[in-house]
Amino acid sequence: MELPTENQRIKDILNYYCKGNETMFSKEIGISQPRINRLFSLDPRNGKYPLVSFEIIQAIINKFININAEWLLTGKGCMLKKDGLPEIKKVFHQSKTKESSLHNTIPLYDLEATAGVFEVFKTDHTNIPIDHITIPNLPHCDGALYIRGDSMYPLLKSGDIVAYKITQDIYNIIWGEMYLIYISHNGDEYFFCKFLKKSSKEGYVELISHNPHHQTVEFPLESIKSLAMVKASIRFNTLL
């Protein structure tokens, strides 16, 4: 049975960006490799190819910003946006550094435009980013956010952007590193950007500011609902 056109478009993108490597493609868009593989294989239960889910479509659009969304959804037009085509050709034929930069494109989110911190830290790609950022040689990141407040000043100031990688298990914390932390404790919710230190109190964690005017605070480890390590930061020195 011939591959459905919707599934074939996914395969075209996979071949273009990852040269047919399904494992690489799944890592790029944050969808498991078996789910990608099933798109190109007949389901033995009904003898049909699986439908392409909206989650996969959204993940591709979020990651590969030069993909023409209309083409991906309907097949109309070209695979690549017209204004992005020359740049992509240049990326893949002239500069390995620029090729790496393309794959380091991460979505930028605005907390005020979403349902909250917890929604942004989910990995199901249901949130629509306000923009995308490309940083050369950046390790894998799940997204980026604007910093609010001065608790990490002068290392970070309000308005800076931080790129983060979601930590799936709170017991995998690397002590001493900077994290974005969403906490729910005694009916109150908090969102911090802090250094994390293991507390002398059993089952607690210390949240340490860089700004000496902010005191260290402690919370139970189990009160941490979402956690992401800060991998990089961007600062605007002027808006001129």
trRosetta pair geometry for C-beta under 8 A, 3 or more apart (Angstrom, degrees):
i j d omega theta_ij theta_ji phi_ij phi_ji
1 42 6.4 102 43 -89 122 123
1 47 7.5 118 -20 163 148 86
1 48 7.8 -85 118 -120 167 46
1 49 7.3 -154 107 -29 125 100
3 7 5.1 -118 178 90 97 116
3 8 4.9 123 111 -68 116 91
3 11 7.0 6 155 -4 159 147
3 40 6.5 -14 -118 -135 128 71
3 49 6.5 96 -139 -81 60 162
4 7 4.7 84 63 13 86 104
4 8 6.8 -151 95 -11 41 89
4 49 5.4 -154 -1 69 108 139
5 8 5.4 -53 -143 36 33 116
5 9 6.6 40 156 -26 65 98
5 75 5.7 -4 151 -85 130 140
6 9 6.0 -50 -157 25 30 111
6 10 7.3 30 146 -15 60 100
6 51 7.3 8 91 -155 147 63
6 52 4.7 -140 146 9 115 128
6 75 7.9 -93 -81 -54 58 105
7 10 5.7 -51 -159 32 40 113
7 11 6.5 40 145 -18 68 104
7 39 4.9 176 -139 169 103 93
7 40 6.4 159 169 -84 120 59
7 49 5.5 -72 -31 154 161 142
7 50 7.9 113 -91 70 126 65
7 52 6.0 -175 -80 -53 61 107
8 11 5.3 -53 -150 38 38 114
8 12 6.4 46 149 -26 67 100
9 12 5.4 -45 -148 29 35 116
9 13 6.7 35 152 -17 63 100
9 71 7.1 177 -146 142 133 84
9 72 5.9 157 146 -132 137 53
9 75 6.7 -129 -67 -93 135 77
9 79 7.5 179 -153 -111 90 100
10 13 5.8 -55 -154 35 34 110
10 14 6.3 37 148 -21 66 107
10 36 7.8 -159 157 -148 128 82
10 39 5.7 -41 83 147 151 155
10 52 6.0 179 -40 -112 134 131
10 56 7.1 -1 -114 146 135 129
10 60 7.4 -127 -123 -71 82 154
11 14 5.4 -52 -146 37 35 116
11 15 6.3 34 155 -19 66 105
11 39 7.6 -167 -55 114 87 116
11 40 6.1 96 -82 -90 119 121
12 15 5.9 -55 -148 37 29 109
12 16 6.2 28 154 -22 64 109
12 79 6.2 -122 127 -105 130 145
13 16 5.7 -56 -145 36 31 111
13 17 6.1 1 168 4 68 112
13 25 7.9 115 113 -141 87 126
13 60 6.2 33 143 -153 165 132
13 64 6.7 178 -164 46 118 165
13 67 6.4 13 -117 -109 126 131
13 72 7.6 26 -52 -107 138 106
13 79 7.0 -174 -79 -166 78 122
14 17 6.9 -69 -136 48 20 89
14 18 5.6 -47 -169 50 60 110
14 20 6.3 69 130 -111 97 32
14 21 7.8 -156 177 55 92 42
14 22 6.6 5 -162 -95 137 62
14 25 4.7 -14 -129 -96 90 159
14 36 7.4 128 -97 -175 138 124
15 18 7.5 -66 -97 62 10 66
15 19 6.6 27 -161 -135 50 21
15 20 5.1 24 -108 -64 72 73
16 79 7.2 164 -40 136 163 150
17 25 6.9 109 84 -107 107 90
17 28 7.0 -169 132 125 132 174
17 64 6.2 -97 -77 -98 152 136
17 103 7.8 134 -178 -90 106 95
18 21 4.5 -112 156 54 103 87
18 22 7.7 131 112 -70 141 19
18 24 4.3 171 -150 93 123 116
18 25 4.3 -132 19 -63 161 86
18 28 6.7 -143 -68 -6 125 143
21 24 3.9 41 108 19 120 116
21 25 6.3 158 93 -17 65 87
22 25 5.5 -56 -143 39 34 114
22 26 6.1 36 158 -23 68 105
22 33 5.7 100 133 -151 99 93
22 36 5.1 169 -164 109 102 128
22 37 5.7 71 174 -73 158 81
23 26 6.0 -53 -147 33 28 109
23 27 6.7 25 154 -15 61 106
23 33 5.3 -3 -104 -106 59 138
24 27 5.9 -59 -154 37 31 110
24 28 6.4 34 151 -24 66 107
25 28 5.6 -53 -149 31 32 115
25 29 6.6 0 164 5 67 108
25 36 6.1 145 97 -152 114 161
26 29 6.7 -71 -144 49 27 89
26 30 7.9 -134 168 42 56 4
26 31 5.5 -103 -145 81 75 67
26 32 6.0 -3 -168 161 130 15
26 33 4.1 -123 -2 -78 167 64
26 35 7.5 128 -124 55 116 88
26 36 4.9 -127 -78 -7 101 140
27 30 7.6 30 -170 -71 27 39
27 140 7.6 -75 168 -115 103 145
28 63 5.6 108 150 -179 89 151
28 64 7.9 40 147 -49 127 96
28 103 6.3 -83 -121 -149 111 96
29 56 7.4 53 140 -152 144 64
29 59 4.1 88 176 143 103 112
29 60 5.6 -16 -118 -78 139 55
29 62 7.7 116 -143 64 78 96
29 63 4.9 -112 -101 -5 70 153
30 59 5.7 -139 57 -147 93 125
30 63 7.7 177 4 -63 93 128
30 123 6.1 -140 176 -178 131 99
30 125 6.7 150 80 -51 130 116
30 142 7.4 81 -95 -125 141 87
31 35 5.4 -97 164 77 102 130
31 36 6.0 118 106 -53 112 96
31 55 7.3 131 -100 127 118 101
31 56 5.7 38 -91 -109 164 82
31 59 5.5 135 -37 91 111 171
32 35 4.8 91 68 4 87 105
32 36 7.3 -158 98 -5 47 85
33 36 5.6 -55 -150 37 39 111
33 37 6.1 40 154 -22 70 107
34 37 5.5 -54 -144 37 34 114
34 38 6.3 39 157 -27 66 103
35 38 5.9 -49 -149 28 30 114
35 39 7.4 43 150 -30 57 95
35 56 7.3 -158 138 -81 119 120
36 39 6.0 -46 -168 13 38 115
36 40 7.9 9 149 1 62 102
36 56 7.8 147 -93 -131 72 127
37 40 6.5 -76 -167 43 40 96
37 41 6.3 14 149 -6 76 123
38 41 5.6 -75 -137 48 38 103
38 43 7.4 42 -169 -80 101 84
38 50 5.2 30 136 8 104 142
39 49 7.0 44 -174 -180 43 103
39 50 5.9 -86 -101 66 49 104
39 52 6.4 49 -131 -91 121 80
39 56 7.7 143 -73 -165 140 171
40 49 7.5 -3 -121 -139 17 117
41 49 7.5 142 78 -121 27 78
42 47 5.8 -9 -180 -156 120 41
42 48 6.7 138 -149 69 78 6
42 49 6.1 -64 -100 -73 53 63
43 46 5.3 17 93 42 115 84
43 47 7.0 -58 73 -2 70 12
43 48 5.6 -11 37 64 107 61
43 49 7.1 151 -9 -113 88 16
43 50 6.0 102 -51 -56 118 80
44 47 7.4 29 -142 -70 26 53
52 56 5.7 -108 -171 72 81 131
52 57 6.3 89 144 -53 110 97
53 56 5.0 100 62 5 81 97
53 57 7.2 -144 101 -1 46 87
54 57 5.4 -56 -148 40 39 114
54 58 5.9 38 155 -20 72 106
55 58 6.0 -55 -145 38 26 108
55 59 6.3 29 154 -21 62 108
55 124 6.3 -64 -134 -179 120 82
55 125 6.0 118 -160 64 73 114
55 126 7.7 -38 -110 -70 85 75
56 59 5.6 -53 -146 35 31 114
56 60 6.5 31 155 -19 64 104
57 60 5.9 -58 -154 34 30 110
57 61 6.5 25 153 -15 65 108
57 72 6.1 140 -146 142 96 122
57 73 6.8 69 -156 -85 143 78
58 61 5.7 -55 -146 39 33 110
58 62 6.1 35 155 -22 66 107
58 125 4.8 152 109 138 111 116
58 126 7.3 53 119 -99 165 34
59 62 5.8 -54 -146 36 29 113
59 63 6.3 16 160 -11 64 112
59 125 4.6 -94 -79 -84 77 173
60 63 6.1 -65 -144 42 27 102
60 64 5.8 -27 179 31 69 107
60 67 6.2 -29 146 50 99 170
60 72 6.6 178 98 -142 134 151
61 64 7.3 -70 -117 61 18 71
61 65 7.7 59 176 -106 54 46
61 67 6.2 -119 -106 75 56 119
61 69 5.4 39 -114 -99 126 102
61 72 6.9 -153 -69 53 96 163
62 65 8.0 -20 178 -75 20 76
62 107 5.1 -33 -168 -62 103 130
62 125 5.9 -139 0 -146 152 111
62 129 6.3 109 -136 2 95 119
62 132 7.8 157 -172 -92 56 115
63 105 6.7 121 -169 82 49 104
64 67 4.5 66 107 -21 107 113
64 105 7.7 114 -99 63 31 140
65 84 7.4 -174 108 -107 76 150
65 105 6.1 -123 -5 165 112 154
65 132 5.0 -129 -64 19 145 162
66 80 5.3 -1 148 -148 100 91
66 81 5.4 -124 -163 28 61 99
66 84 3.4 -173 -134 152 104 153
66 85 7.5 150 -177 -62 123 42
66 87 7.3 -150 -98 73 141 110
66 88 5.5 167 128 -58 169 127
67 71 7.5 -127 175 64 76 110
67 72 5.9 46 156 -49 117 128
67 79 6.7 -50 -138 169 72 72
67 80 6.8 -65 -107 -106 36 51
67 81 7.4 46 89 -22 10 88
68 71 4.0 62 90 10 111 113
68 72 6.7 169 90 -15 59 84
68 77 5.4 -121 151 109 154 128
68 78 5.9 110 -5 82 152 62
68 79 6.1 171 27 167 105 18
68 80 6.2 90 -22 144 97 5
68 81 5.2 150 -77 -68 80 61
69 72 5.5 -55 -147 37 35 113
69 73 6.2 23 158 -12 69 110
70 73 6.0 -62 -145 43 28 103
70 74 5.8 -30 177 33 67 111
70 76 5.5 -54 145 72 105 98
70 77 5.5 60 92 22 114 136
71 74 7.1 -81 -123 60 17 71
71 75 6.3 29 -160 -137 57 15
71 76 6.2 -123 -95 71 55 44
71 77 4.7 -104 -68 76 97 93
71 78 6.1 -70 -76 90 150 23
71 79 5.4 -152 126 -101 154 35
72 79 7.9 79 -63 -141 74 65
78 81 7.9 162 83 -83 103 13
78 82 7.1 99 48 -69 134 72
78 85 7.7 -6 124 -75 146 129
80 84 5.5 -127 177 85 99 103
80 85 4.8 119 112 -85 131 82
80 88 6.2 -112 -140 24 148 154
81 84 4.2 68 67 14 98 111
81 85 7.0 -148 86 -33 49 77
82 85 6.0 -35 -152 -2 32 117
84 87 5.6 -68 -161 45 53 111
84 88 5.8 49 148 -25 85 109
85 88 5.9 -60 -146 35 29 108
85 89 6.5 28 160 -18 65 105
86 89 5.8 -57 -151 35 33 111
86 90 6.3 32 153 -19 66 108
87 90 5.6 -58 -152 37 32 113
87 91 6.3 40 150 -28 65 104
88 91 5.3 -46 -148 28 35 118
88 92 6.5 16 162 -7 66 107
88 102 7.4 86 -120 -115 75 146
89 92 6.5 -68 -148 42 27 97
89 93 6.1 -9 167 9 65 121
90 93 6.6 -80 -136 49 22 91
90 94 5.3 -32 -170 26 65 126
90 95 7.2 15 150 16 79 104
90 98 7.0 -35 120 115 87 159
91 94 7.5 -49 -88 44 5 84
91 95 6.6 -66 -140 59 41 92
91 98 4.5 -130 -127 125 73 109
91 99 5.3 127 165 -83 88 59
91 101 7.6 -121 -133 61 114 96
91 102 5.3 62 -169 -42 153 135
92 99 6.0 90 -98 -98 51 109
94 98 7.2 17 80 37 85 136
95 98 3.8 64 91 11 120 107
95 99 6.6 179 99 -13 64 79
96 99 5.4 -50 -150 32 38 116
96 100 6.5 40 151 -20 66 101
97 100 5.7 -53 -155 34 33 111
97 101 6.5 37 147 -23 64 104
97 136 6.0 8 180 -143 96 127
97 137 7.9 -35 -146 -45 86 92
98 101 5.2 -46 -147 31 40 118
98 102 6.7 49 152 -27 65 94
99 102 5.8 -46 -158 23 34 113
99 103 7.1 20 152 -6 62 104
100 103 6.1 -65 -156 42 36 103
100 104 6.3 27 150 -16 70 114
100 136 6.4 70 97 -149 108 73
100 137 6.4 31 134 -71 138 53
101 104 5.5 -66 -146 42 34 108
101 105 7.6 64 151 -52 61 77
101 134 5.0 62 173 171 93 118
101 135 7.5 -158 -136 87 83 17
101 136 4.8 -38 -87 -92 99 73
102 105 6.2 -24 -174 -21 38 111
102 134 7.1 -15 -96 -130 28 132
104 134 5.9 99 89 -153 86 69
104 135 5.7 -99 138 64 127 62
104 136 6.8 139 52 -114 152 20
104 137 7.3 -22 -65 20 163 12
104 138 4.4 124 -165 49 130 101
104 141 7.8 57 -163 23 78 100
105 132 5.2 18 -179 169 103 122
105 133 7.0 159 -151 79 57 37
105 134 4.8 -29 -93 -87 74 88
106 132 6.8 159 78 -158 31 75
106 133 5.5 -24 61 62 84 89
106 134 7.8 152 14 -87 67 39
106 135 7.6 -17 13 15 113 100
106 138 7.4 -84 -19 108 125 149
106 141 4.7 -15 -102 86 151 111
106 142 7.3 76 -150 99 114 14
106 143 5.9 173 169 -116 105 25
106 144 5.5 104 111 -21 119 102
106 163 5.8 91 71 -137 161 113
107 129 3.4 -139 -169 -67 105 150
107 131 7.8 145 -159 86 55 38
107 132 5.8 -46 -103 -103 46 75
107 133 8.0 85 -177 18 3 80
107 143 5.1 -34 74 -120 86 86
107 144 7.1 -171 97 25 42 80
108 129 5.5 101 56 -172 47 112
108 130 5.8 -67 99 61 91 83
108 131 4.5 -9 51 68 124 82
108 132 6.3 -168 2 -94 90 19
108 133 5.4 88 -53 -22 112 105
108 143 7.2 144 -99 -173 24 79
108 144 4.6 -33 -106 73 71 106
108 145 7.6 158 -158 -80 65 28
108 161 6.9 -35 -130 -146 116 132
109 113 7.6 -149 -176 63 69 102
109 114 6.3 2 -177 -30 114 139
109 120 5.0 149 127 -134 162 118
109 127 6.2 22 -118 136 126 136
109 129 5.5 -86 -75 -119 65 73
109 130 6.6 117 -132 5 27 91
109 143 5.5 12 -6 177 113 131
109 144 7.0 159 19 75 71 50
109 145 5.7 -27 68 -93 90 77
110 113 4.1 54 83 15 110 111
110 114 6.9 155 83 -12 58 90
110 130 4.9 41 -13 -22 110 143
110 145 7.9 139 -100 -140 26 71
110 146 6.7 18 -117 10 68 117
111 114 6.0 -72 -146 41 34 102
111 116 7.2 22 -164 -147 88 29
111 117 6.3 -3 -130 -75 117 70
111 120 6.6 -64 -100 -32 72 148
111 145 6.5 46 -41 -150 98 117
111 146 7.5 -118 5 52 95 89
111 148 7.9 -85 38 -11 138 130
111 191 7.8 135 -135 135 155 173
113 130 6.3 99 48 -65 158 118
114 119 5.2 -162 161 86 116 126
114 120 5.5 111 90 -61 166 93
114 127 5.4 3 -120 -136 127 125
115 118 7.8 -57 102 65 96 85
115 119 4.3 88 60 -24 101 156
116 119 5.3 102 59 7 67 101
116 120 7.4 -128 107 -4 39 90
117 120 5.7 -59 -153 35 36 110
117 121 6.3 23 157 -12 70 110
117 180 7.9 -156 -158 158 120 113
117 182 4.4 173 116 -96 133 129
117 191 4.9 174 -61 -101 156 131
117 226 6.4 -175 134 62 98 141
118 121 6.0 -64 -148 42 30 105
118 122 7.0 46 150 -39 62 94
118 182 5.8 175 -71 148 70 162
118 225 6.2 -32 -103 123 110 125
118 226 5.5 178 -114 -26 62 139
119 122 5.8 -39 -159 7 36 116
119 126 7.4 -86 -170 80 96 107
119 127 5.8 121 143 -68 98 123
120 127 5.9 -7 -105 -8 55 175
120 143 6.7 -147 175 102 95 162
120 145 7.0 67 161 -83 154 121
121 166 5.7 134 -163 -114 83 116
121 180 7.9 -163 -86 106 119 119
121 182 6.5 -135 -3 1 150 137
121 226 3.9 107 88 -170 163 138
121 227 7.8 96 -157 29 146 24
121 228 6.1 -142 -122 -40 107 120
122 126 6.8 -8 95 30 131 104
122 127 7.4 128 57 -13 100 110
123 142 6.7 -74 -108 -145 90 134
123 166 6.2 -136 -68 53 107 161
129 132 6.4 83 112 -70 146 67
129 143 7.3 -161 -97 -137 117 104
133 144 5.5 4 24 14 140 158
133 161 7.0 165 -81 143 160 150
133 163 7.1 -132 86 -84 138 113
133 234 7.2 -132 -153 -23 145 156
135 138 4.0 71 89 -45 106 132
135 163 6.7 -107 11 -33 147 158
135 232 5.9 157 141 118 171 165
135 234 7.6 -134 -85 -68 124 115
138 141 6.2 -38 148 -9 120 118
138 163 6.5 -19 -164 110 139 165
138 231 6.8 92 -170 130 95 125
138 232 5.8 -68 -128 -18 110 152
139 165 7.2 -42 112 -52 108 140
139 231 5.6 -128 61 -158 105 135
140 165 6.4 81 103 -109 75 122
141 144 7.0 42 141 -58 139 81
141 163 4.4 -27 -144 167 165 106
141 164 6.2 108 -158 69 102 25
141 165 5.3 -103 -121 -68 55 78
141 231 5.2 -136 -89 41 110 146
141 232 7.3 -79 -67 23 147 105
142 164 6.3 -42 51 98 91 75
142 165 5.7 115 -4 -129 93 43
142 166 4.7 4 8 -9 161 97
142 228 6.9 -110 49 -134 123 126
143 163 7.4 -170 107 -147 30 63
143 164 6.2 -14 69 56 71 90
144 161 5.3 29 169 175 119 106
144 162 6.5 178 -151 89 75 38
144 163 4.5 -36 -93 -96 97 64
144 164 6.9 149 -100 10 41 76
144 234 7.9 20 -163 13 140 120
145 161 7.0 169 86 -150 29 67
145 162 6.0 -15 59 58 78 85
145 164 6.9 2 9 -1 102 124
145 180 6.9 87 39 -108 141 157
146 159 6.4 -26 -165 -139 106 29
146 160 7.4 142 -154 79 59 35
146 161 5.8 -43 -96 -96 55 69
147 152 7.2 -77 -165 45 144 126
147 156 5.2 -101 -179 161 177 124
147 157 7.3 127 92 94 129 25
147 158 6.1 -133 109 -120 85 37
147 159 6.9 -35 65 35 81 22
147 160 4.7 3 29 63 124 85
147 161 7.2 -154 -7 -86 85 18
147 162 5.8 75 -55 -13 104 109
147 193 5.9 -40 -129 -1 104 163
147 233 7.9 4 -26 -137 134 112
148 158 5.6 34 -143 -134 37 95
149 152 8.0 82 101 13 92 80
149 158 5.9 141 33 -85 17 103
149 193 7.7 167 66 31 115 105
150 153 4.2 -16 -169 -12 85 130
150 157 6.6 3 -116 -137 78 66
150 158 6.0 -52 -65 -31 72 101
150 211 5.8 77 136 -70 81 159
150 214 8.0 176 100 -42 73 125
151 192 7.2 -55 78 -152 161 88
151 193 6.8 151 71 66 113 81
151 194 6.9 -43 129 -85 132 83
151 209 4.2 -102 178 -127 89 119
151 210 7.2 103 136 35 58 71
151 211 5.4 -132 -162 27 30 120
151 214 4.7 43 -135 -51 83 172
152 155 5.0 -76 161 68 90 103
152 156 4.0 20 100 45 122 104
152 157 7.9 -131 84 -63 81 32
152 178 7.5 63 -125 -139 139 129
152 193 5.6 -57 -27 107 136 109
152 194 7.4 -151 -72 -95 102 42
152 209 6.3 -128 -76 -158 50 73
152 210 4.5 57 -152 25 55 116
152 211 6.5 -81 -52 -19 6 92
153 156 6.7 -88 -75 77 46 49
153 157 5.2 60 -104 -96 95 74
153 210 6.8 180 57 88 26 105
153 211 4.8 41 55 -80 79 114
154 157 6.7 -6 -144 -59 53 101
154 210 7.5 -111 36 126 41 123
154 211 7.9 109 -24 -89 47 81
155 210 4.5 -52 12 156 124 174
156 160 4.9 -129 -159 54 85 150
156 162 7.0 -10 -123 -64 143 116
156 193 6.7 -58 74 121 156 143
156 210 7.3 115 23 35 82 142
156 233 5.9 -121 -101 -140 103 153
156 235 7.9 -155 -133 -81 58 108
157 160 5.6 108 57 -25 58 112
157 235 7.1 67 38 -129 98 114
159 236 6.6 -76 139 40 114 109
160 233 5.5 10 164 -175 124 109
160 234 6.5 163 -168 78 75 50
160 235 4.9 -28 -114 -95 101 74
160 236 7.7 -165 -100 12 54 72
161 233 6.7 153 84 -159 52 57
161 234 4.2 -6 58 53 104 105
161 235 7.9 -158 27 -66 70 35
162 180 7.1 159 97 -55 138 117
162 193 6.9 147 1 -131 163 139
162 230 4.9 -46 -175 -136 127 108
162 231 8.0 128 175 42 80 57
162 232 7.1 161 -156 86 55 46
162 233 5.0 -23 -101 -101 71 81
162 234 7.8 -161 -72 19 30 71
163 230 7.3 104 71 -160 48 61
163 231 5.0 -58 99 64 95 99
163 232 4.4 11 40 54 115 93
163 233 7.4 -147 13 -72 74 34
163 234 7.7 69 -26 -16 95 100
164 180 5.4 -38 -108 11 153 127
164 228 3.8 54 164 144 129 124
164 229 6.4 154 -156 76 77 39
164 230 5.6 -43 -97 -98 83 47
164 231 6.3 157 -113 4 24 90
165 228 6.2 166 76 -164 31 84
165 229 5.1 -15 58 57 90 94
165 231 5.5 72 -14 -43 101 125
166 226 7.6 -53 -141 -170 100 91
166 227 7.4 107 -161 86 60 54
166 228 4.8 -44 -98 -102 48 95
167 170 7.0 94 120 -92 118 41
167 172 5.9 -165 -166 79 107 105
167 173 6.8 61 176 -86 162 60
167 179 7.4 -33 -1 -132 135 122
167 227 4.4 -43 58 104 113 104
167 228 6.1 -173 2 -99 80 32
167 229 5.9 88 -49 -24 108 90
168 172 7.3 30 60 31 70 139
169 172 4.5 80 78 -4 97 108
170 173 6.2 3 -178 -38 55 105
170 221 6.1 146 140 175 133 94
170 222 8.0 162 74 -98 159 36
170 224 5.1 132 -116 84 138 130
170 227 5.8 120 -101 -2 79 151
173 177 7.8 -163 -178 47 73 108
173 179 7.4 -44 -136 -58 99 153
173 196 5.7 -85 -175 114 129 150
173 205 7.4 -9 107 -121 177 139
173 227 7.2 -71 -89 171 96 153
174 177 4.6 44 90 -2 102 132
174 229 7.1 34 34 -106 111 136
175 196 6.1 -107 -127 107 54 86
175 197 5.8 74 -165 -127 100 41
175 198 5.1 -39 -109 -23 143 93
176 195 6.4 -14 -160 -172 33 109
176 196 7.3 -58 -7 72 18 63
176 197 6.6 59 -72 -93 54 76
177 195 7.0 176 98 -140 19 72
177 196 6.7 -8 64 39 65 95
177 229 5.8 -8 137 -140 135 107
177 230 7.6 -179 161 44 91 79
178 193 6.9 21 180 176 103 82
178 194 7.1 -167 -144 109 68 22
178 195 5.5 -49 -91 -86 63 64
178 196 7.9 145 -120 -1 20 78
178 229 7.3 101 83 -161 57 64
178 230 4.3 -36 104 40 106 124
179 193 7.5 -164 95 -145 38 50
179 194 6.6 -20 59 67 78 64
179 195 7.7 104 15 -127 78 22
179 196 5.3 14 14 -24 127 119
179 227 5.8 -15 -176 -165 132 87
179 228 6.4 145 -161 75 78 41
179 229 5.5 -48 -102 -101 78 48
179 230 6.4 -154 -96 -9 21 85
180 191 7.4 -3 -175 -173 87 89
180 192 7.4 171 -153 89 45 49
180 193 5.5 -21 -99 -99 68 76
180 226 8.0 -25 114 118 91 95
180 227 7.3 155 83 -157 61 39
180 228 4.5 -6 54 60 104 97
180 230 6.4 110 -27 -61 85 89
181 190 7.8 6 108 107 92 93
181 191 7.2 168 86 -152 53 45
181 192 4.8 -9 57 60 100 94
181 193 7.7 167 16 -87 77 27
181 194 6.4 -37 14 36 124 102
181 196 7.4 122 -60 -75 136 115
181 207 6.7 -119 46 -110 154 124
181 224 6.0 -66 -159 -129 102 104
181 226 7.5 156 -158 87 38 62
181 227 5.7 5 -111 -111 70 76
182 189 7.3 -9 -173 -170 85 96
182 190 7.5 165 -154 86 42 52
182 191 5.4 -10 -104 -104 70 80
182 224 7.3 101 73 -160 54 61
182 225 5.2 -64 105 67 98 94
182 226 3.9 22 40 50 121 99
182 227 7.4 -129 29 -60 74 47
183 189 7.0 159 87 -155 55 49
183 190 4.5 -8 60 58 103 98
183 191 7.6 -174 22 -76 73 34
183 192 7.1 16 0 5 115 107
183 219 5.5 -37 -145 -178 148 169
183 223 5.0 36 -160 133 94 101
183 224 5.7 -42 -98 -97 78 51
183 225 6.7 150 -117 8 23 87
184 188 7.4 174 -151 88 50 39
184 189 5.2 -16 -101 -101 74 78
184 190 7.9 -175 -75 22 32 69
184 223 6.1 -151 69 -169 50 78
184 225 5.1 42 5 -31 106 133
185 188 6.0 -25 70 63 68 85
185 190 7.2 -15 23 8 105 112
185 219 5.7 -116 -65 -146 154 112
185 220 7.0 147 -117 33 116 95
185 223 4.2 17 -79 -151 99 142
190 219 8.0 -152 53 -78 139 151
192 207 5.6 18 129 -168 164 143
193 230 7.0 63 -154 -59 102 137
194 207 4.0 41 121 -170 166 88
194 208 5.8 132 -179 53 101 40
194 209 6.1 -60 -121 -76 92 53
195 207 7.5 136 69 -163 48 45
195 208 4.3 -37 68 68 101 100
195 209 7.7 -167 21 -68 90 9
195 210 7.2 102 -17 -58 113 78
196 205 5.8 -19 -159 179 99 119
196 206 7.1 135 -161 76 47 60
196 207 6.6 -21 -101 -102 63 57
196 208 7.5 -178 -81 19 14 89
197 205 7.3 142 71 -172 43 69
197 206 4.2 -26 68 66 96 113
197 208 5.6 44 -4 -17 117 126
197 216 8.0 -31 41 -148 127 130
198 205 6.7 -54 -116 -120 38 68
198 206 7.3 8 80 16 11 95
199 204 3.8 -40 58 96 153 95
199 205 5.6 -143 -15 -101 105 13
199 206 4.9 136 -79 -36 84 86
199 218 5.5 78 -103 -133 144 118
201 204 4.2 17 86 28 105 134
201 218 6.6 64 39 -176 133 151
203 220 5.8 -8 140 -145 97 83
203 221 5.5 -120 -175 16 56 106
203 222 7.2 -15 -176 -10 104 98
204 218 5.0 22 172 -180 127 112
204 219 6.7 162 -152 84 82 26
204 220 5.7 -62 -100 -101 69 41
204 221 6.4 -151 -110 -31 15 79
205 218 6.9 162 78 -149 37 68
205 219 6.1 -22 58 63 86 75
205 220 7.8 51 13 156 82 13
205 221 5.2 99 -25 -88 107 76
205 224 7.2 13 31 -40 146 129
206 216 5.5 -1 -171 179 106 118
206 217 7.5 149 -155 80 58 35
206 218 5.5 -35 -98 -94 61 81
207 216 6.7 160 76 -160 51 65
207 217 5.0 -15 56 64 106 85
207 218 7.3 -180 12 -87 79 28
207 219 6.8 28 -17 6 117 104
208 216 5.0 -13 -102 -111 71 101
209 212 7.8 -170 98 -69 104 17
209 214 3.6 22 36 83 167 126
209 215 7.6 60 18 56 121 16
209 216 7.2 -146 12 -82 79 54
211 214 4.8 67 82 6 100 107
219 223 4.8 -101 165 64 112 135
219 224 7.1 120 106 -53 126 80
220 223 4.6 101 67 -13 86 103
221 224 6.2 -41 -174 9 46 112
224 227 5.6 27 169 -58 124 114
230 233 6.9 16 175 -58 118 94
236 239 6.2 43 158 -73 133 71
